[in-house]
Amino acid sequence: MVHNRLIKNYLIIGGTVILLMMVFGILMLLAQGGVLSLSTPTFYQFMTIHGTGMIGAAGLAASAVMWYFLSQHVTLSKKIFVTNLVLFVIGLVLIIIGVFSFDYASAWTFLYPLPTLSAKAWGTIGALLYLIGMLIIGIGFILLFIDTGRAIMKKQGSLAKGLGWDVIAGKKAEKDAPAPAIIASTMVTIVNVTALIAGATVIMMNIIHTINPSFTFDPLLAKNLTFAFGHVFANSIIYMGVIVVYELLAKYTNRPWKANKVFLIAWSMSTVFTLMIYTHHVLMDSVMPKWMLIIGQVFSYANGLPVLIVTAYGALMIVYKSGIKWDMASGLTFLSMFGWTVGVVPAIIDATIVVNHVMHNTKWVPGHFHMYMGLGAVVMIFAFMYYLAKVDGGLKVTKLDWIAFFSYIITMASVSVQFLVSGALSTPRRWATHIPEWMGPALFGGIAGVFLMIATTLFIVHFVRYVLQQNVKRNDLYGEKML
């Protein structure tokens, strides 16, 4: 019971923050569409909280998905799991105060020396609150992933064995390969510990510089550390969430999802590639070493393929002629594979240097990211919510849930596509105001976003109904015991 209560808390907090961040996204699109008046400072405050909060909340909820299924194979620390949640809430509160009470608005990238040198747009206190809040959240996640690494090593012997390298080398039979949940969790542990250490390093240097501006460091190093943190952590969300695909489709079809050598090699490749491909964010930095830019392009192409192909193909094969009974959980799970697959395409296009030089600072980038996250990773989280409500609470799905399902597909795709269209029109991203020629897609996206928010609300309401129902049952049981 304690186990499930923790998972519920993670999902409710994560889901609620995702919903609130959608509100800020809609307001920004409506402002860019010319129907809402936002001051420029307010727009950038919204942009900062939207990007930071959305990735943080999705990461929190996805880590609950991973923890839930991984804990069925290894022994994880509940104290660490609670600590991560507490630190997340504390950090989030500090960030909100920094953004809305002290006008901090650097975007999630907090590129050095912007936190300190803001042209008086915000002060030292706002910058420190934001940076310290980010650091506290990062510490919580580092503790969580160190614990998952510890548990995996205790179970498997090493992280290498957690990735199945002994099976790849032929030292162990394929039938003895780790469960997909362990393999995915091992990959996430490796990349996220690396990313979070990079992030903590650059955040602490920014904090010192904010307190004492005479302390300086290399801006190019700062940019690399920032994107090595942010890009990798954001990517890891879908690798945590994809465990739902392996676990749920196997349960719904009564067909075990077994890891073979191809599956293991794909996950090992993605482990390495995910750590390297952030460099496609610095393709326009001419001072970057050329070999790093080449790596950024080549492996950005390659990274989306190994795990995606084996997972998408595996999902099709495990469902084919299985007689699966479709419901909200299985439907959302299958939808997430479509979103992941489609969302990778514009990302690969953007990773091409000649395209990147033209498109990277346009709305093409948020287009691919909203598609990848909104139709991929976040849908995996919603699928898990419906699964938990069904298996743990027996909660019935209503017609409203199915209306929300189809509305979510249409509206999330609409929001994503309008970004891509804007990018194709060379509409710059991160601009508070648009000229009339750019406003149409933004207005369309803002309107679609309203209906997207309604669909998301229905998803979360369903999960809250399940939580309240379980609380009533638990209270009734407690009352009977007292009698």
N, C-alpha and C positions, 0 to 999 in steps of 0.2 A: 504493500500500500504506500509506504514512504517513497519507494522507487517511482511509482506512477504519479504521485503528487508532485514530485520534483519535475518530472517530464511535463506535466500539465502547466506548472508555473512557467517553465521555459517557453512553452508554446503560446500561452496566453500573452505573456509580456512581449515575446517576439512578434506574434501576429498583430497585437494592438499597435505596436510601434510601426510595423510595416504599413498598417492602415493609415495611421496619422501622417506618415511620410508621403503617402499617396496624396493626401490633402495639399501638402506643400507643393508637390509636383504639379497638381492641377492648377493651383493658383499661379505658379510661374508660367505655365502654358497659356493661361487665360490672359495674363499680363502681356506676354509676347504676342498674343493674338489680337491685342488692342482693345479688349473689352473690359479689362480690369486695370485700375491705376495702382501701381506699386512704386514706391520710391526705389531708386537704385540701391541704396544700402539695404533696404528691406528685402529686395530680390536676392541679393547675395547672401543675406542671412538665411533665407529660405533654401537657397541652393546648398549652402554649407550643411545645414541640419538635414536636408533631404538625402544628400549623398552619404553623409556619415551615419545617419540613423538607419537608412535602408540596408546598407551593407552590414552594419553592426547587428541589427535585429535579425536579418536573414541568417547571419553567421551563428547567432545565439540559438535560433530555432533549429537550424541544420545540425548544430552540435548535439542538440537533444535527440534528434533522429539517430545520429551515429552512436551516441551513448546508449540509447535504448537497445539497439540491436547488438552492439559490441558487447554490452554487459551480459548478453546471453551466452557468450563464448569465453569471456575473461572476467576477472574480478576487479572492478573499478572502485575508486574511493568516492563514497557519497559526500564526504566532507569537502573534497575538492570540487565536486559538482555543485554543491551549495555555495561554496566560496566564489566560484566563477560567476554565479548568478548575482550574488550580493555585490561583487565588485563591478559587474556590468551596470547594475542599477545606480550605484554611487557615481561611476564614471559618466553615465548618461545624464544624471542630474547636473553634474558640474559642466558638462558640455552645453546643456540647455541654458543654464545660467550665463555662461560665457557668451553664447550666441545672442540671446534675447535680452539680457540685462546689461551686457557690456558691448554689444554691437559687433562681436567677432564674426568675420565673414571671409575667410581665406579659401573656402571650399575644403573638401576633405583632404586635398593634397598638401595643405599647409607648407608650400614650397619655401624653403629658406631663401632669403631672409624675410619673407613676407609676414610671418607672425609678429616680428618686431617692427619692421619698417612698413607701416600701413598708411603712410601719409595722413596720420591722425584720424583714420577711419575708425579705429578702435584703439584702446589703450593696453597697457601692460597686463592689467588684471584680466581682461577678457581673453587675451592670448594665453595667459598662464592657466586659467580655468579650463579652456579647451584642451590645451596640450596635456595638462595633468589628468584630465578626464580620459583622454585617449590612452594615456600611459596606464592608468588604473585598469581600464577595460582590457588592454593588452596583457597586463600581468595576470589577470584572471584567466584569459585564454591560454597563456603560456603554461600556467599551472595545470590546466585541464589537459593539454596535449602532452605534457611531460608525464602525467599520470596514465594516459592511454598508452604512451610508449612503454612505460614501466610494466603495465599489465600485459601488453602484447609480448614483450621480451620474456616475461616470466612464463607465459604460456607456450610461446613458440621457440624460445631460446635466443632470438635476436630479431632485430628489425628486418634484416636480410631474409630470414626465414619467414617473417611475417608477410613479406612480398613473394614468398615461394621460390627464392633463388635456389634452394636445395632441390626443388622439384625440377626447375629449369635445367639445372646441372645434371639431372639424372640420378641424384643421390637418393631420391625418394620418389615413390610412385605417384602418378597424378591423382589417384583416389585418396591419397593422404595429404593433398594440398590444403592450405588453410581455407576456411570459409570465405566467400566474397566479402562479408562484413569485416573480417579481419584484414584482408588484403587492402580494401579501400581505406580502412582506418589507419593502417600502417603508412600508406602513401600520404594521407592527410596529416598525420603526425609529423612526418619528416618535413614536408613542405611548410607547414604552419609554424613549427618551432623555429625553422630558419627565417621565415618571413617576419614573425613577431619579434625575434631578436633584432633583425634589421630595423624594424619599426621603432622598437624601444630605444635603439641607439640614436637614431636621427631625432626622435622626439626629445630625448634627454639633452642632446646637443642644442636643440631649439630652445628648450627651457632655460639652459644656462645662458644662451645668447640673449634671450629676452630679459633675463635678470641683469646680465652684465654684457652690454653690446660690444665691449672691447674684445670679448671672446668670439672669434670667428672661425669658420671652417670652410672647406671647399664646397661651393654651391653645386658642382657637378656630382661630387660624392653624395651630397645631401639628396639630390634628385634621384640618383640611382637607388639609394637606400629607401627613399620614400616609395618609389614604384615597386621595388623588390618586396616591400611590405604590402602595399595596398593591392597591387595587381594579383599577387600570389594568394593573399587571403581571400579576395573576392572570388578568384577561380576555385578555391578549395570548397566553397559553399556547395557547388554542384557535385563535387566528389563526395562530400558528406551526405548530401541528399540522395544521391543515386543508390545508396544502400537500400532505400525503399523499393527501388525497382527490382533489385535482386531478391529481396525478402518477400515482398508482396506478391509478385507474379509467380514465384515458386509456390507460395501458399495457395493462391487462387487457382492455379492450374494443377496442383498436386504433382508438379514435376520439379525435382531438385535442380537448382542452378549450380552446376559443378564447375570448378575452376580447372581448366586444362592449361597446357603450356602456352598456347597462344594468348589466353586470357591473362596469365601471369606476366608474360613479356609485355603486353600492352600496358598493364598497370605500372611496370617498372619503367617503361619508356616515358609515360606521362609524369612519373615522379621526377625524372631528370628534366624533361622539357618544361614542366610548369615552373621550375625554378629559374629557367633561362629566358623565357619569352617576354618578360616584362620590358626587355630592351626595345621592343617595337614602339614603346612610348617615347623613346629618345632618338628616333630615326632622324628627326630634324635638328638634332644637336650636332653640329658639324665637328665639335671638339671631341666627340666620343670616338674611342678606338674603332677603326673600321671593322675589325674582326668581330667586335661585339654587335655591331649593327647587322652584319651578315648572319650571325647566330640568331639575332632577333627575328629576321625575316624567315630564314629557313625553318627554324623550329616553331615559329608561330604557325606556319603551314602545317607542320607535322603534329603539333600538340593536340589539335582538335580531333585527330583521326583515330589513334590506337584504341583508347578506352571507349570513345563514342561508337566506333564501328563494332567492336565486340559486344558492347551493351545493346546497341540498337538492333543488331543482327540477332543477338541472343534473345532479346525481348520478342522479336517477331517469331522466332523459332519456338520459343516456349509457349507462346499463345496459340500458334497455328494448330488447328484441329484439336484443341485442348478441351473444348466445351466450357470455356471459362464463363462464369456468370458475372456480367458487368454490373458494377455499382459505382458509387462516387469515388471510392478509394482506388479501385482498379482502373476506372476511367481516367482519373487525374494522373495516375501513375503512367499510363500509356501516353497521355497527352504530353507529359513532361519530356518524354523521349522525342516527340515531334518538335517541341520547343527548343530543346537542346540542339537537335540536328539542324534545324533551320537557322537558329541563332548563330551557329558557328560560321555559316557561309559569309555574311557581311564582315565578320571578324577576320576571316582569312583574306578577303578582298582588301581590307584596310591594312593588313600586314604587308602588302606589296609596296615596296619603297616608292615607286612612281605614283601610286595611288595615295599612299600615306602622306606624301608631301603636299597633296592638294586637299585631301579629305579629312585628315586626322583632327584638325581644329574646327571641323564642321559638326553639325548634328548627326552625321553618319555614325559617329562613335556611340553616343547615347542610344541611337537606334538599335545597333547590334546588341548593346548591353541590356537594354530593356527587353529585347526579345529573348536573349539568352537566359537572363535572370527571371523575367516575368512569366515567360512560357515554359521555362525549364526548372531552375532551382526552386523558386518559390512554389511552383505547382507541386513539386515533390513534398514540400512541407505541408501543403494543404491535403495532399493524398494521405500523409501520415496522420494528420488530425482526424480525417474521416475514418481511417482504419482503426485508430485507437478508440474513437467513439463507438464503433460497431463491435469490436471484439471485447472491449473492456466494459462498455456500458449498454450494448445492445440497442443503441439509439437508432430509430428509424429515420430514413431519408424521406424528405417531403418533396412535393413538386417544386417548391421554391428553391430547393437545393439544385435540382436539375436545371431550372431556369438560370440560376447563378452560374452553373457549369458552362452552359453554352454562351451566356452573356460574357463571362470571363474570357473565353476563347476569342470571341469577336472583338471585344473592346481592348484587350491586351495586345492583340495583333494590330489593331487600328492605331493604338498609341505608338507601337514600335515602328510601324510602316510610315507614319507621318514624320518621325524623326529621320528615317532613311530618305524619304522624299525631300525633306528639308536639306539634308546633307548633299543630295544630288543637285539641289539648287544653290549649293555653296553657302547655305545659311550658317553663320558662325555659331558655335556653341558657347555657352557661358556669357552670352550678351543679354543684358537686362531688357533692352528695347530692340524692336525689329522695325525695319522699314516696311511699308505696305506690301511689297512683293513677297516678303517672308511670312506674313501674318497668317495666311490661309491655313497651312498645315498645322501651325501651333494652335489656332482656334479649334480646328477639327480634333486635335489631340486632347485639348482641354475638355471638350464636350464628351468625347469618348471616355476620358478619364473619370468623369462623374459617374458614368454607368459602371465603369470598372470598379470604382470604390464601393458602389452598392453591391456588386457581386461579391467582392471581397468581404464586405460586412456580413453578408449572409453565410459565407464559409465560417467566419469567426463566431458568429452567433450560434451556429450549429455546435461548434466545439464548446462554447460556453454553456450551452444547454446540457451537454454531456457532463461537464464538470459540476454544474449545479445539481444535476440528478445524482451523481456519485456522492456529493456532499450530503444530500438528503438521506441516501441509503446508509451512509456511514453514521450519520447522527441517529437514525432510527436504530441501527445495530447497537450503538453505544447506549441508547436509552433502554433497550431490552436487557443489556448486560447489567445495567444499574438496577433494574427491577429484579 
